[in-house]
């Protein structure tokens, strides 16, 4: 089991995907697993551009699930490309095949290896089970939640929790049983002969902190030739990005715009002001030209009991469906015709994930940087627009903190 992770940290547009394709073609003696969030990469680009390596991808044409087909392909030792979501469903049988066949694992863009727990179980469930000695939180194993209730019957209310514990996926922060996280088992990356991650601004990221916490040695991957360096890409971006504002956008500069603010602390009139500011830009341009981002909760016009949502930040005449793009979006070309980007979100690492990494990672310098996280996510989001096609865009960044982070980066 490898304890090393190699990282190709290069800016968007530098040609890192092309570089890794050429590297694989130059090293046909190895077997490859290529993981990407984009189905177009998985099913088209990699099989086409790596035709000499005969890449295949899992399907349900002849199998009940893609996971079942993937296992068959692994047993045959094929070069395989597949999606992030399928990567997260690998079983021990898959991992045994990966290790036996000595695959090289290439992960294009970061995989969510640690996420806040968002299931149905509450702090009361966890503490009740813990008090009854049905589970235990092992702080010597980074807060791993261990299942101890051997006599429980199958298909009960706690069956899913039991399965997550047995897969060693559920962990708790020290400070609160409410602060639970789901982690991908490290065996997913350790089973490969080599694991290479393609990303940008890796240092200070949540993924770097997680890998450090797990004792992984992180090394630079330097065996590819890029077509552009960071300064070339930034120089071109400065010429293409028109950083703009309006009076109604400026008037929002005193608002926090964090997730907590949107969902807890904001005032109704401030949400209305945000909706009006975005709507004024929709009227100025066209919905087909725009993407914007904020928390998904701020898009809801109705609460769960069907009453008007007082925290909705969307104007009644704005159709958000075609313009909203999740702030953490990466590696999609679906918005590459958009000319206007409106960023209305002051981003921070999820508080539960941060608390967990602070509790267990502080002594190992395994705590992510909020500013680096926010910047990396925002840049990836901006690069979903037509700037990825080397075409100009108008960019509105509402949060002063986020705007300053971008300004410092683009001019450095």
VENWO-V753893 format. One record per residue. N is the residue number from 1. RES is the residue in one small letter. D_CENTER is the distance of its C-alpha to the mean C-alpha in Angstrom with 2 decimals. Layout:
n=N res=RES d_center=D_CENTER
n=N res=RES d_center=D_CENTER
This chain:
n=1 res=x d_center=25.04
n=2 res=x d_center=23.49
n=3 res=x d_center=22.44
n=4 res=x d_center=21.23
n=5 res=x d_center=17.94
n=6 res=x d_center=18.48
n=7 res=x d_center=16.17
n=8 res=x d_center=16.86
n=9 res=x d_center=15.68
n=10 res=x d_center=16.83
n=11 res=x d_center=16.44
n=12 res=x d_center=15.62
n=13 res=x d_center=19.02
n=14 res=x d_center=20.36
n=15 res=x d_center=20.56
n=16 res=x d_center=18.44
n=17 res=x d_center=17.88
n=18 res=x d_center=21.62
n=19 res=x d_center=22.40
n=20 res=x d_center=20.80
n=21 res=x d_center=22.54
n=22 res=x d_center=25.81
n=23 res=x d_center=25.34
n=24 res=x d_center=24.98
n=25 res=x d_center=28.01
n=26 res=x d_center=29.93
n=27 res=x d_center=29.29
n=28 res=x d_center=30.17
n=29 res=x d_center=31.52
n=30 res=x d_center=28.13
n=31 res=x d_center=26.15
n=32 res=x d_center=22.55
n=33 res=x d_center=19.43
n=34 res=x d_center=16.98
n=35 res=x d_center=13.45
n=36 res=x d_center=11.58
n=37 res=x d_center=9.39
n=38 res=x d_center=12.56
n=39 res=x d_center=15.67
n=40 res=x d_center=17.86
n=41 res=x d_center=16.94
n=42 res=x d_center=17.41
n=43 res=x d_center=20.58
n=44 res=x d_center=22.14
n=45 res=x d_center=21.40
n=46 res=x d_center=21.19
n=47 res=x d_center=24.17
n=48 res=x d_center=26.10
n=49 res=x d_center=25.61
n=50 res=x d_center=25.99
n=51 res=x d_center=28.91
n=52 res=x d_center=30.98
n=53 res=x d_center=28.61
n=54 res=x d_center=28.79
n=55 res=x d_center=25.11
n=56 res=x d_center=24.74
n=57 res=x d_center=22.01
n=58 res=x d_center=22.30
n=59 res=x d_center=23.76
n=60 res=x d_center=25.68
n=61 res=x d_center=28.82
n=62 res=x d_center=30.80
n=63 res=x d_center=28.67
n=64 res=x d_center=27.73
n=65 res=x d_center=24.02
n=66 res=x d_center=21.77
n=67 res=x d_center=21.40
n=68 res=x d_center=25.22
n=69 res=x d_center=25.51
n=70 res=x d_center=22.97
n=71 res=x d_center=25.20
n=72 res=x d_center=28.21
n=73 res=x d_center=26.79
n=74 res=x d_center=25.86
n=75 res=x d_center=29.42
n=76 res=x d_center=30.75
n=77 res=x d_center=28.86
n=78 res=x d_center=27.43
n=79 res=x d_center=24.81
n=80 res=x d_center=21.88
n=81 res=x d_center=18.78
n=82 res=x d_center=16.41
n=83 res=x d_center=13.04
n=84 res=x d_center=9.89
n=85 res=x d_center=11.26
n=86 res=x d_center=14.61
n=87 res=x d_center=13.55
n=88 res=x d_center=12.68
n=89 res=x d_center=16.24
n=90 res=x d_center=18.24
n=91 res=x d_center=21.47
n=92 res=x d_center=23.89
n=93 res=x d_center=25.89
n=94 res=x d_center=23.11
n=95 res=x d_center=22.57
n=96 res=x d_center=26.35
n=97 res=x d_center=26.59
n=98 res=x d_center=23.88
n=99 res=x d_center=25.81
n=100 res=x d_center=29.18
n=101 res=x d_center=28.47
n=102 res=x d_center=26.94
n=103 res=x d_center=23.91
n=104 res=x d_center=21.83
n=105 res=x d_center=18.11
n=106 res=x d_center=16.09
n=107 res=x d_center=12.28
n=108 res=x d_center=11.38
n=109 res=x d_center=8.10
n=110 res=x d_center=6.06
n=111 res=x d_center=5.93
n=112 res=x d_center=5.19
n=113 res=x d_center=8.79
n=114 res=x d_center=9.65
n=115 res=x d_center=9.27
n=116 res=x d_center=12.25
n=117 res=x d_center=14.85
n=118 res=x d_center=15.49
n=119 res=x d_center=18.43
n=120 res=x d_center=22.07
n=121 res=x d_center=23.47
n=122 res=x d_center=24.49
n=123 res=x d_center=25.68
n=124 res=x d_center=29.14
n=125 res=x d_center=28.26
n=126 res=x d_center=26.95
n=127 res=x d_center=29.89
n=128 res=x d_center=32.39
n=129 res=x d_center=31.29
n=130 res=x d_center=31.31
n=131 res=x d_center=34.77
n=132 res=x d_center=36.07
n=133 res=x d_center=34.82
n=134 res=x d_center=32.84
n=135 res=x d_center=29.74
n=136 res=x d_center=29.44
n=137 res=x d_center=26.79
n=138 res=x d_center=27.29
n=139 res=x d_center=26.61
n=140 res=x d_center=27.92
n=141 res=x d_center=24.97
n=142 res=x d_center=22.26
n=143 res=x d_center=22.78
n=144 res=x d_center=22.55
n=145 res=x d_center=23.91
n=146 res=x d_center=26.71
n=147 res=x d_center=28.45
n=148 res=x d_center=32.24
n=149 res=x d_center=33.66
n=150 res=x d_center=35.21
n=151 res=x d_center=37.55
n=152 res=x d_center=35.05
n=153 res=x d_center=35.53
n=154 res=x d_center=32.95
n=155 res=x d_center=31.39
n=156 res=x d_center=31.62
n=157 res=x d_center=29.46
n=158 res=x d_center=27.93
n=159 res=x d_center=27.38
n=160 res=x d_center=23.59
n=161 res=x d_center=23.48
n=162 res=x d_center=25.89
n=163 res=x d_center=23.83
n=164 res=x d_center=20.65
n=165 res=x d_center=22.99
n=166 res=x d_center=24.66
n=167 res=x d_center=21.45
n=168 res=x d_center=20.79
n=169 res=x d_center=17.47
n=170 res=x d_center=18.60
n=171 res=x d_center=19.17
n=172 res=x d_center=20.75
n=173 res=x d_center=20.94
n=174 res=x d_center=24.54
n=175 res=x d_center=25.19
n=176 res=x d_center=24.63
n=177 res=x d_center=24.40
n=178 res=x d_center=22.42
n=179 res=x d_center=19.49
n=180 res=x d_center=18.09
n=181 res=x d_center=14.81
n=182 res=x d_center=13.79
n=183 res=x d_center=13.26
n=184 res=x d_center=13.20
n=185 res=x d_center=16.65
n=186 res=x d_center=17.03
n=187 res=x d_center=19.47
n=188 res=x d_center=16.77
n=189 res=x d_center=16.53
n=190 res=x d_center=20.03
n=191 res=x d_center=21.88
n=192 res=x d_center=21.58
n=193 res=x d_center=24.22
n=194 res=x d_center=21.74
n=195 res=x d_center=17.95
n=196 res=x d_center=16.70
n=197 res=x d_center=13.22
n=198 res=x d_center=13.02
n=199 res=x d_center=11.04
n=200 res=x d_center=12.33
n=201 res=x d_center=13.15
n=202 res=x d_center=12.26
n=203 res=x d_center=15.07
n=204 res=x d_center=14.44
n=205 res=x d_center=10.68
n=206 res=x d_center=9.59
n=207 res=x d_center=9.35
n=208 res=x d_center=12.80
n=209 res=x d_center=14.17
n=210 res=x d_center=13.33
n=211 res=x d_center=14.94
n=212 res=x d_center=17.81
n=213 res=x d_center=18.38
n=214 res=x d_center=18.76
n=215 res=x d_center=21.30
n=216 res=x d_center=19.73
n=217 res=x d_center=21.42
n=218 res=x d_center=19.17
n=219 res=x d_center=21.06
n=220 res=x d_center=20.73
n=221 res=x d_center=20.99
n=222 res=x d_center=23.84
n=223 res=x d_center=25.34
n=224 res=x d_center=24.29
n=225 res=x d_center=25.86
n=226 res=x d_center=23.84
n=227 res=x d_center=25.51
n=228 res=x d_center=24.66
n=229 res=x d_center=24.01
n=230 res=x d_center=22.00
n=231 res=x d_center=25.14
n=232 res=x d_center=26.06
n=233 res=x d_center=22.77
n=234 res=x d_center=23.03
n=235 res=x d_center=26.70
n=236 res=x d_center=26.12
n=237 res=x d_center=23.37
n=238 res=x d_center=25.88
n=239 res=x d_center=28.32
n=240 res=x d_center=26.07
n=241 res=x d_center=24.35
n=242 res=x d_center=26.74
n=243 res=x d_center=25.52
n=244 res=x d_center=27.44
n=245 res=x d_center=28.34
n=246 res=x d_center=30.87
n=247 res=x d_center=33.10
n=248 res=x d_center=31.13
n=249 res=x d_center=27.83
n=250 res=x d_center=29.66
n=251 res=x d_center=31.02
n=252 res=x d_center=27.59
n=253 res=x d_center=27.14
n=254 res=x d_center=28.46
n=255 res=x d_center=25.81
n=256 res=x d_center=23.03
n=257 res=x d_center=20.38
n=258 res=x d_center=18.04
n=259 res=x d_center=16.52
n=260 res=x d_center=19.57
n=261 res=x d_center=21.89
n=262 res=x d_center=20.83
n=263 res=x d_center=21.09
n=264 res=x d_center=23.97
n=265 res=x d_center=25.89
n=266 res=x d_center=26.35
n=267 res=x d_center=29.63
n=268 res=x d_center=30.29
n=269 res=x d_center=31.92
n=270 res=x d_center=28.91
n=271 res=x d_center=26.67
n=272 res=x d_center=29.51
n=273 res=x d_center=29.60
n=274 res=x d_center=25.94
n=275 res=x d_center=26.64
n=276 res=x d_center=29.77
n=277 res=x d_center=28.18
n=278 res=x d_center=25.60
n=279 res=x d_center=28.43
n=280 res=x d_center=30.65
n=281 res=x d_center=28.24
n=282 res=x d_center=27.97
n=283 res=x d_center=31.77
n=284 res=x d_center=31.90
n=285 res=x d_center=29.71
n=286 res=x d_center=28.81
n=287 res=x d_center=26.03
n=288 res=x d_center=25.45
n=289 res=x d_center=24.73
n=290 res=x d_center=22.21
n=291 res=x d_center=18.57
n=292 res=x d_center=17.82
n=293 res=x d_center=15.21
n=294 res=x d_center=15.77
n=295 res=x d_center=14.86
n=296 res=x d_center=15.40
n=297 res=x d_center=18.26
n=298 res=x d_center=20.14
n=299 res=x d_center=20.51
n=300 res=x d_center=22.56
n=301 res=x d_center=26.25
n=302 res=x d_center=27.51
n=303 res=x d_center=27.01
n=304 res=x d_center=27.01
n=305 res=x d_center=30.80
n=306 res=x d_center=30.99
n=307 res=x d_center=32.12
n=308 res=x d_center=30.99
n=309 res=x d_center=27.83
n=310 res=x d_center=29.03
n=311 res=x d_center=25.52
n=312 res=x d_center=24.81
n=313 res=x d_center=24.13
n=314 res=x d_center=24.92
n=315 res=x d_center=28.45
n=316 res=x d_center=30.46
n=317 res=x d_center=30.98
n=318 res=x d_center=27.39
n=319 res=x d_center=25.66
n=320 res=x d_center=21.98
n=321 res=x d_center=21.04
n=322 res=x d_center=21.30
n=323 res=x d_center=19.93
n=324 res=x d_center=16.97
n=325 res=x d_center=13.49
n=326 res=x d_center=10.46
n=327 res=x d_center=9.65
n=328 res=x d_center=5.91
n=329 res=x d_center=7.27
n=330 res=x d_center=7.36
n=331 res=x d_center=10.20
n=332 res=x d_center=12.39
n=333 res=x d_center=16.08
n=334 res=x d_center=17.07
n=335 res=x d_center=17.62
n=336 res=x d_center=19.24
n=337 res=x d_center=22.54
n=338 res=x d_center=21.59
n=339 res=x d_center=23.74
n=340 res=x d_center=22.78
n=341 res=x d_center=19.61
n=342 res=x d_center=20.01
n=343 res=x d_center=17.53
n=344 res=x d_center=18.77
n=345 res=x d_center=16.27
n=346 res=x d_center=16.74
n=347 res=x d_center=13.40
n=348 res=x d_center=13.36
n=349 res=x d_center=11.42
n=350 res=x d_center=11.87
n=351 res=x d_center=15.54
n=352 res=x d_center=15.64
n=353 res=x d_center=13.09
n=354 res=x d_center=15.01
n=355 res=x d_center=18.29
n=356 res=x d_center=17.66
n=357 res=x d_center=16.78
n=358 res=x d_center=19.75
n=359 res=x d_center=22.02
n=360 res=x d_center=21.50
n=361 res=x d_center=20.22
n=362 res=x d_center=22.51
n=363 res=x d_center=25.24
n=364 res=x d_center=23.04
n=365 res=x d_center=21.46
n=366 res=x d_center=18.11
n=367 res=x d_center=16.97
n=368 res=x d_center=14.16
n=369 res=x d_center=15.48
n=370 res=x d_center=14.80
n=371 res=x d_center=16.02
n=372 res=x d_center=14.12
n=373 res=x d_center=10.76
n=374 res=x d_center=12.09
n=375 res=x d_center=13.50
n=376 res=x d_center=10.73
n=377 res=x d_center=8.53
n=378 res=x d_center=11.92
n=379 res=x d_center=13.10
n=380 res=x d_center=10.43
n=381 res=x d_center=11.24
n=382 res=x d_center=14.90
n=383 res=x d_center=14.85
n=384 res=x d_center=14.28
n=385 res=x d_center=17.94
n=386 res=x d_center=21.11
n=387 res=x d_center=20.85
n=388 res=x d_center=19.14
n=389 res=x d_center=22.59
n=390 res=x d_center=24.37
n=391 res=x d_center=25.57
n=392 res=x d_center=25.98
n=393 res=x d_center=24.04
n=394 res=x d_center=24.93
n=395 res=x d_center=22.31
n=396 res=x d_center=22.74
n=397 res=x d_center=20.84
n=398 res=x d_center=22.38
n=399 res=x d_center=21.39
n=400 res=x d_center=23.74
n=401 res=x d_center=21.39
n=402 res=x d_center=18.57
n=403 res=x d_center=21.34
n=404 res=x d_center=22.81
n=405 res=x d_center=19.66
n=406 res=x d_center=19.39
n=407 res=x d_center=23.15
n=408 res=x d_center=23.30
n=409 res=x d_center=20.71
n=410 res=x d_center=22.26
n=411 res=x d_center=25.72
n=412 res=x d_center=25.23
